[in-house]
Amino acid sequence: MACEAIEIRILDYLENQLSVADRQEVETHLAGCADCRTFARQLQLLDTALSVCVKAPALSADFEQRLEKRIRGVSGFLSETERAERKRALEAEFEAGQARIGRGTFGFEALLRRLTWPVLAAVSGWLAWRITLALTAHVTAQTLDGLDPHLLPWLVAGIVCLAVGLAELLPRVEA
């Protein structure tokens, strides 16, 4: 077994809290692992030092009676008004927490606002790359008469994306 798994169980081993099979497993590991034996010895020394230095306070003679009386005095039932108020407070706390971590309802509009620029840039870049060479030849000739009909939709789409991108870039004046 790995040392990490044994180290977790050493304290239970030292306090005789393990089953017979688990205890045997820890003892077998300790017999073959010097590091874990050292760790177990250190825990024993620490436990001994703490038991000498730190004394548990003594409980008063009537402690158990007072505890039982207090337990019986606490009612586990809430009135309907108290339950409604507690429910309202928990719902408000939940909503505030959701707002704080930004995990409210899924905002499709917010997602679109965040993706507009990257999508427009990607589409415009791809369209520009796709039609640049063919368009350059036609623009150089200063005519669109011999333009390949397959390129025209790409050209229109590129212009539309560019226009939308520029419209997003320019500040809006709200009335």
N, C-alpha and C positions, 0 to 999 in steps of 0.2 A: 504494500500500500504506500502511496506517496506521503512524504513528510508533512505536507500541508494538511492532509486529511487527519493525520495522527495528532498534529499540534492542536487542532481544534478539539480533539477528544481527550487530551492529556489532563486537563483540569477535572473533567468528569471521572477519569481514571483515578486520579489522586484522591478524590472525594468518594470513591467507591459507588459511583452512580451509573456504572456501565453493566450491561448484562454479562454473563459469564463468557459468552462467545466473543463479544466486543472487547472485554478485558483481556482475554487470551490473545486476540489480534494485536492489541496495543503492546502487550508484554513481549510478544514475538518481535515486533518492530523495534521496540526499545533495546532488545538484546542485540540487534544487529546494526543499530544506528547511533553513533556516538553523539551526533548533533542533537537528536531528539532526547537522548538521555540527559545531556547537559541542560536542555531546555526544561525537562521535567524536574531536575534538581534545582534549577533556578526558581521555578514555580513553588517548589516545596519550601525553599529558603524564604521566599517572599511571604508565603502563607504563615510561616512560623514567626517571622519578624512582625507581621501585621497583627497576629494574635497576641503577641507580647505587648506591642505598643498601643494598640487600639482596643479598648474595652467596650463592649456593647452596653449601652445604658440599661439599667434595670427598669422594668415596667412596674408601675404602682400595683398594689394588691387589687384594687378595684378596676383595673384597666379593662378586663374582659366584660365586666358588668356594664361599664360606661359605654363600651363599644356596641354591645348588644342593644342597649337602650337607644343609642343614636341610630343604629341601623333600623330598628323598629319604628323610630320617629320619622324617618324619611319616607314620604309617600312616593311610590313609583308611578302614580297616575297623575296625569295632567287634566285640568278642566278643558272643556271644548274651546274656550277662549284662549287659554294658554297654548294649546296645541296649534290653533290657527295662527297665533302670533309667532310661535316658534317656526312654523312652516313658512310664513311670510318672510321672516328674518333669514332663514336658510336659503330660500329662493333668491332673495336680494343679494345675499353674499355670493351665491353661485353665479348670478348674472354679472356681478362686479368682477369676480374672478375671471369669468370668460372674457369679458371686455378687456381686462388687464393683460391677459395673455394673447389676445387677438384670435381667439378660437370661437368666435360667435358663429352665427349662421354663415354658410358659404356664400360669399359675395361675388356673384358672377360679374357684376359691373366692375368691381375692384380688380378682379383677375384680368378682364379685358383692358382696363386702363394700364395695368402693369405690363401686359404683353404687347400692347400696340406698337411701341417703338421697336422692340426686337424683331417682331414679325415683319413690320414694314421694312426695316433695314435688310432683313434676310431676303425677302421677296424682291425688293428693289435691286439688291446686289445680284441675285440670281438672274433676274430679268435683264439687267444691264450686261452681265457676262454673256447671256444667251444670245442677245441680238446685236451686240456692239459691232462685231466684225461685218455682219451683213448690212447693218445700217450705215456703217462708215462708208462703204462703197457707194451707196445710194446718195448719201449727203454730199459726198465729194463730187458726184455728178450733178448736184443741185436739182435733182428731180426724184420724185417718188413713183414715176410711171412704171419703171421696171421692177418695182418692189415685189418680192415673192409673196403671194397671198397667204402663205402659212405664217409669215412674220408679222402681218398686220395685227392679229389679236394680241400677240406678245407686245407689240409696240404700244397699243392702246392700254393694255394692262400695266405696263411700265409707267406710262404717263399718269394714269389714275393713281397708282401707288405713290408716285412722286408728288402729285398734287395733294393727296391726303396727308402724306408725311410733312409737307410744307405747311399745310393748314394746321396740323398739330403743333408744329414748331412755333408758329406765330402766336403772340399773345392775343387772347380774346378780350373784347371790350363788352362787358355785360351792362345792359340797360337798367 
